[in-house]
């Protein structure tokens, strides 16, 4: 851990206009085999694997983290509760954190306030209480409508619980709902993916996040993959799945606005757009990341990952940050390009320095058919989206 004090945040225009707020809830009913997020499978009493009452301590520590924030009073443009599974908490705990946050960061008018939810931890009373507390957007981690897929992924919910959770959300008054789906799953074929898309679209969500499974280090899936026991669709089939997602979305009135995200008009995820446009954001909770301007330049902070260490730091009046990094101009530039190219709108040429090497990079993108240049905006083509990382390197 880097022993460094939390800096004093500069009273800059970008902060006075508001920032995005992220709250990390690290607990899940169980740990999925593909997951590399900072999450811990835990029952209500803190077992197995975690000591008793750690969930309750973490809730209180997160509240205290918010209350002692050095940038209290900065308005919230967007709020996002992620994890883990925020809805694995008791509803009183979840709303307690939100109520504290709303006092510390008064939201701007019409602020988007999202909570992720697992269909297996959703019910009518919980969603109703969340809506009354101020949440106005739900992101459901459906992942698949195939029971076989869900078992292989280690999900706790069944396929029938997805539609039930959507119905509960609608009855509670949520008119902004996202469904997460994954493709490229073990033994999945193109037809199975198309059936997933059809079932998702039948529920009429306002937003769809459609991600390809990635085999991450230090996960159960990585160990299975390395041992030859995880059989995934070929790269060619995965490309067909991605193309099918774009086609299905477009045919049903969803506009792709980012490589993996599609929305009905006006329902783009405002919180994630703050990230992709490299705007400032704050993070609370174990493992939460924030990036805000300071008098010494942009500063990225990462909270202590393990809930126990996070709680101990907060309870002892210590620093809850595990890492603190002041970003160089080069890092800021590279991240703006990398994140901006993920958006269908692309990046303004004004972001790029007028150097010959950058000009050569733009020319290569155009020659390869990876990008188009219109009205001074450089945007990736469908082909270019498959090579987003490589495209970034050509510009930096």
For each residue, the residues with C-beta under 8 A, 3 or more apart:
1: 304 322 323
2: 321 322 323 324
3: 319
4: 319 321 324
5: 319
6: 70 301 319 321 324
7: 70 294 295 296 299 324
8: 70 294 295
9: 15 70 71 74 292 293 294
10: 15 293 294 295
11: 15 16
12: 15 16 293
13: 16 17
14: 17 19 279 280 293
15: 9 10 11 12 18 19 71 74 280 292 293
16: 11 12 13 74 75
17: 13 14 75 77
18: 15 74 75 76 77 108
19: 14 15 71 74 75 76 77 105 274 279 280 281 282 292
20: 76 77 78 79 80 271 274 275 279 280 281 282
21: 76 78 79 80 101 105 281 282 283 284
22: 80 82 271 281 282 283 284 288 289 290
23: 62 79 80 81 82 86 97 101 283 284 285 288
24: 38 82 83 84 283 284 285 286 287 288 303
25: 81 82 83 84 85 86 88 89 94 285
26: 38 39 40 58 83 84 285 286 287 307
27: 39 40 42 55 58 83 84 85 88 89 307
28: 31 32 35 39 40 41 42 83 84 85 88 118
29: 41 42 43 85 88 118 120 121 156
30: 41 154 156
31: 28 35 39 40 41 154
32: 28 35 153 154 155
33: 152 153 154 219 220 221 224
34: 153 154 213 214 215 216 219 220 221
35: 28 31 32 39 216 219
36: 216 217 218 219
37: 83 84
38: 24 26 84 286 287 305
39: 26 27 28 31 35 83 84 85
40: 26 27 28 31 49 50 84 307
41: 28 29 30 31 48 49
42: 27 28 29 46 47 48 49 50 54 55
43: 29 46 47 48
44: 55 90
45: 52 53
46: 42 43 50 51 52 53 54 55
47: 42 43 50 51 52
48: 41 42 43
49: 40 41 42
50: 40 42 46 47 54 55 307 308
51: 46 47 54 308
52: 45 46 47
53: 45 46 56 57
54: 42 46 50 51 57 58 307 308 311
55: 27 42 44 46 50 58 59 89 93 307
56: 53 59 60 93
57: 53 54 60 61 307 311 315
58: 26 27 54 55 61 62 285 286 307 310 311
59: 55 56 62 63 89 93 96 97
60: 56 57 63 64 311
61: 57 58 64 65 307 310 311 314 315 320
62: 23 58 59 65 66 97 284 285
63: 59 60 66 67 96 97 100
64: 60 61 67 68 314 315
65: 61 62 68 69 284 285 303 314 320
66: 62 63 69 97 100 101 104 284
67: 63 64 72 100 104
68: 64 65
69: 65 66 72 104 282 284
70: 6 7 8 9
71: 9 15 19 74 282 292
72: 67 69 104 105
73: 104 105 106
74: 9 15 16 18 19 71 105 282
75: 16 17 18 19 105 106 107 108
76: 18 19 20 21 79 101 102 105 106 107 108 111
77: 17 18 19 20 107 108 111 270 274
78: 20 21 111 112 113 114 270 271 274
79: 20 21 23 76 98 101 105 107 111 112 113 114 271
80: 20 21 22 23 114 115 271 272
81: 23 25 86 94 97 98 114 115 116 135
82: 22 23 24 25 86 116
83: 24 25 26 27 28 37 39 86 88 116
84: 24 25 26 27 28 37 38 39 40 88
85: 25 27 28 29 39 88 116 117 118 121 141
86: 23 25 81 82 83 89 94 115 116 117
87: 94 115 116 117 118 121 122 126 130
88: 25 27 28 29 83 84 85 118 121
89: 25 27 55 59 86 93 94
90: 44 93 94
91: 94 95 125 126 129 130
92: 95 96
93: 55 56 59 89 90 96 97
94: 25 81 86 87 89 90 91 97 98 115 130 133
95: 91 92 98 99 129 130 133
96: 59 63 92 93 99 100
97: 23 59 62 63 66 81 93 94 100 101
98: 79 81 94 95 101 102 113 133 134 135
99: 95 96 102 103 133 134
100: 63 66 67 96 97 103 104
101: 21 23 66 76 79 97 98 104 105 284
102: 76 98 99 105 106 107 134
103: 99 100 106
104: 66 67 69 72 73 100 101
105: 19 21 72 73 74 75 76 79 101 102 282
106: 73 75 76 102 103
107: 75 76 77 79 102 111 113 134
108: 18 75 76 77 111
109:
110:
111: 76 77 78 79 107 108
112: 78 79 136 137 176 269 270 271
113: 78 79 98 107 134 135 136 137
114: 78 79 80 81 135 136 137 138 139 178 269 271
115: 80 81 86 87 94 130 135 137 138 139
116: 81 82 83 85 86 87 139 140 141
117: 85 86 87 121 122 127 138 139 140 141 165 169
118: 28 29 85 87 88 121 122 140 141 155 156 157
119: 122 140 141 142 157 161 162 164 165
120: 29 155 156 157 158 161
121: 29 85 87 88 117 118 126 156
122: 87 117 118 119 126 127 140 161 164 165 168 169
123: 126 127 168
124: 127 128 168 171 172
125: 91 128 129
126: 87 91 121 122 123 129 130
127: 117 122 123 124 130 131 138 168 169 171 172 174
128: 124 125 131 132 171 172 173
129: 91 95 125 126 132 133
130: 87 91 94 95 115 126 127 133 135 138 172
131: 127 128 135 136 172 173 174
132: 128 129
133: 94 95 98 99 129 130
134: 98 99 102 107 113
135: 81 98 113 114 115 130 131 138 174
136: 112 113 114 131 174 176
137: 112 113 114 115 174 176 177 178
138: 114 115 117 127 130 135 169 174 176 177 178
139: 114 115 116 117 177 178 179 180 207 209
140: 116 117 118 119 122 162 165 166 169 177 178 179 180 205
141: 85 116 117 118 119 155 180
142: 119 145 162 179 180 181 200
143: 149 150 153 155 180 181 182
144: 149 150 153 155 159 181 182 185 196
145: 142 149 159 162 195 196 199 200
146: 149 150 159 188 192 195 196
147: 150 151 158 159
148: 151 152 187
149: 143 144 145 146 152 153 185 188 192
150: 143 144 146 147 153 155 157 158 159
151: 147 148 154 155
152: 33 148 149 185 186 187
153: 32 33 34 143 144 149 150 182 185
154: 30 31 32 33 34 151 220
155: 32 118 120 141 143 144 150 151
156: 29 30 118 120 121
157: 118 119 120 150 161 162 165
158: 120 147 150 161
159: 144 145 146 147 150 162
160: 163 164
161: 119 120 122 157 158 164 165
162: 119 140 142 145 157 159 165 166 179 203
163: 160 166 167 203
164: 119 122 160 161 167 168
165: 117 119 122 140 157 161 162 168 169
166: 140 162 163 169 170 177 179 203 205
167: 163 164 170 171
168: 122 123 124 127 164 165 171 172
169: 117 122 127 138 140 165 166 172 174 177
170: 166 167 173 174 175 177
171: 124 127 128 167 168
172: 124 127 128 130 131 168 169
173: 128 131 170
174: 127 131 135 136 137 138 169 170 177
175: 170 206
176: 112 136 137 138 206 207 267
177: 137 138 139 140 166 169 170 174 205 206 207
178: 114 137 138 139 140 205 206 207 208 209 269
179: 139 140 142 162 166 200 203 205 207 208 209
180: 139 140 141 142 143 209 211
181: 142 143 144 196 197 200 208 209 210 211
182: 143 144 153 185 210 211 212 213
183: 188 193 196 210 211 212 213 238 241 242 245
184: 188 212 213 232 233 237 238 241
185: 144 149 152 153 182 188 213 232 233
186: 152 230 231 232
187: 148 152 231
188: 146 149 183 184 185 192 193 233 241
189: 192 193 233 237
190: 193 194 233 237 240 241 244
191: 194 195
192: 146 149 188 189 195 196
193: 183 188 189 190 196 197 241 244 245
194: 190 191 197 198 244 248
195: 145 146 191 192 198 199
196: 144 145 146 181 183 192 193 199 200
197: 181 193 194 200 201 210 244 245 248
198: 194 195 201 202 248
199: 145 195 196 202 203
200: 142 145 179 181 196 197 203 205 208
201: 197 198 204 248 252
202: 198 199
203: 162 163 166 179 199 200
204: 201
205: 140 166 177 178 179 200 208
206: 175 176 177 178 263 264 267
207: 139 176 177 178 179 261 262 263 264 267 268 269
208: 178 179 181 200 205 249 254 261 262 263
209: 139 178 179 180 181 260 261 262
210: 181 182 183 197 245 249 260 261 262
211: 180 181 182 183 214 260
212: 182 183 184 238 241 242 260
213: 34 182 183 184 185 221 232
214: 34 211
215: 34 219 221 222 225 230 232
216: 34 35 36 219 221 222
217: 36 222
218: 36 222
219: 33 34 35 36 215 216 222 223
220: 33 34 154 223 224
221: 33 34 213 215 216 224 225 230
222: 215 216 217 218 219 225 226
223: 219 220 226 227
224: 33 220 221 227 229 230
225: 215 221 222 228 229 230 232
226: 222 223
227: 223 224
228: 225
229: 224 225
230: 186 215 221 224 225
231: 186 187
232: 184 185 186 213 215 225
233: 184 185 188 189 190 237 238 241
234: 237 238
235: 238 239
236: 239 240
237: 184 189 190 233 234 240 241
238: 183 184 212 233 234 235 241 242
239: 235 236 242 243 386
240: 190 236 237 243 244
241: 183 184 188 190 193 212 233 237 238 244 245
242: 183 212 238 239 245 246
243: 239 240 246 247 382
244: 190 193 194 197 240 241 247 248
245: 183 193 197 210 241 242 248 249 262
246: 242 243 249 250 256 382
247: 243 244 250 251
248: 194 197 198 201 244 245 251 252
249: 208 210 245 246 252 254 255 256 262
250: 246 247 254 255 256
251: 247 248
252: 201 248 249
253: 264 265
254: 208 249 250 262 263 264
255: 249 250 262 263 264 265
256: 246 249 250 259 261 262 344
257: 261 262 263 268 343 344 345
258: 261 272 276 342 343 344
259: 256 342 385 388
260: 209 210 211 212
261: 207 208 209 210 256 257 258 268 269 272
262: 207 208 209 210 245 249 254 255 256 257
263: 206 207 208 254 255 257 266 267 268 269
264: 206 207 253 254 255 267
265: 253 255
266: 263
267: 176 206 207 263 264
268: 207 257 261 263 273
269: 112 114 178 207 261 263 272 273
270: 77 78 112 273 274
271: 20 22 78 79 80 112 114 274 275
272: 80 258 261 269 275 276
273: 268 269 270 276 277 343
274: 19 20 77 78 270 271 277 279 281
275: 20 271 272 278 279 281 339
276: 258 272 273 339 340 342 343
277: 273 274 339 340 343
278: 275 332 335 336 339 340
279: 14 19 20 274 275
280: 14 15 19 20 291 292 293 298
281: 19 20 21 22 274 275 290 291 292
282: 19 20 21 22 69 71 74 105 290 292
283: 21 22 23 24 288 289 290 301 302 303
284: 21 22 23 24 62 65 66 69 101 288 303
285: 23 24 25 26 58 62 65 288 303 310
286: 24 26 38 58 303 304 305 306 307 310
287: 24 26 38 302 303 304 305 310
288: 22 23 24 283 284 285 302 303
289: 22 283 300 301 302 303
290: 22 281 282 283 300 301
291: 280 281 298 299 300 301 327
292: 9 15 19 71 280 281 282 298 299 301
293: 9 10 12 14 15 280 297 298 299
294: 7 8 9 10 297 298 299 326
295: 7 8 10
296: 7 299 326
297: 293 294 326 327
298: 280 291 292 293 294 326 327 332
299: 7 291 292 293 294 296 324 325 326 327
300: 289 290 291 323 324 325 327
301: 6 283 289 290 291 292 321 323 324 325
302: 283 287 288 289 305 321 322 323 324
303: 24 65 283 284 285 286 287 288 289 310 320 321 322
304: 1 286 287 309 310 313 320 321 322
305: 38 286 287 302 309 310 322
306: 286 309 310
307: 26 27 40 50 54 55 57 58 61 286 310 311
308: 50 51 54 311 312
309: 304 305 306 312 313
310: 58 61 285 286 287 303 304 305 306 307 313 314 320
311: 54 57 58 60 61 307 308 314 315
312: 308 309 315 316 318
313: 304 309 310 316 318 319 320
314: 61 64 65 310 311 317 318 320
315: 57 61 64 311 312
316: 312 313
317: 314
318: 312 313 314
319: 3 4 5 6 313
320: 61 65 303 304 310 313 314
321: 2 4 6 301 302 303 304 324
322: 1 2 302 303 304 305
323: 1 2 300 301 302
324: 2 4 6 7 299 300 301 302 321
325: 299 300 301
326: 294 296 297 298 299
327: 291 297 298 299 300 331 332 335
328: 331 332
329: 332 333
330: 333 334 396
331: 327 328 334 335
332: 278 298 327 328 329 335 336
333: 329 330 336 337 351 396
334: 330 331 337 338 392 396
335: 278 327 331 332 338 339
336: 278 332 333 339 340 347 351
337: 333 334 340 341 347 351 352 392 395 396
338: 334 335 341 342 388 389 392
339: 275 276 277 278 335 336 342 343
340: 276 277 278 336 337 343 346 347 351
341: 337 338 346 347 378 380 388 391 392
342: 258 259 276 338 339 388
343: 257 258 273 276 277 339 340 346 347
344: 256 257 258 379 380
345: 257 377 379
346: 340 341 343 371 377 378 379 380
347: 336 337 340 341 343 351 352 377 378 379
348: 351 376 377 378
349: 352 362 373 376 377 378
350: 376
351: 333 336 337 340 347 348
352: 337 347 349 358 362 378 395
353: 358
354: 358 359
355: 358 359
356: 359 360
357: 360 361
358: 352 353 354 355 361 362 395
359: 354 355 356 362 363
360: 356 357 363 364
361: 357 358 364 365 394 395
362: 349 352 358 359 365 366 371 373 378 394 395
363: 359 360 366 367
364: 360 361 367 368 394
365: 361 362 368 370 371 378 384 391 394 395
366: 362 363 369 370 371 372 373
367: 363 364
368: 364 365 383 384
369: 366 381 383 384
370: 365 366 380 381 383 384 387 391
371: 346 362 365 366 378 379 380 381 384 391
372: 366 378 379 381
373: 349 362 366 376 377 378 379
374: 377 379
375:
376: 348 349 350 373
377: 345 346 347 348 349 373 374
378: 341 346 347 348 349 352 362 365 371 372 373
379: 344 345 346 347 371 372 373 374
380: 341 344 346 370 371 384 385 388 391
381: 369 370 371 372 384 385
382: 243 246 385 386
383: 368 369 370 386 387
384: 365 368 369 370 371 380 381 387 388 391
385: 259 380 381 382 388
386: 239 382 383
387: 370 383 384 390 391
388: 259 338 341 342 380 384 385 391 392
389: 338 392 393
390: 387 393 394
391: 341 365 370 371 380 384 387 388 394 395
392: 334 337 338 341 388 389 395 396
393: 389 390 396
394: 361 362 364 365 390 391
395: 337 352 358 361 362 365 391 392
396: 330 333 334 337 392 393
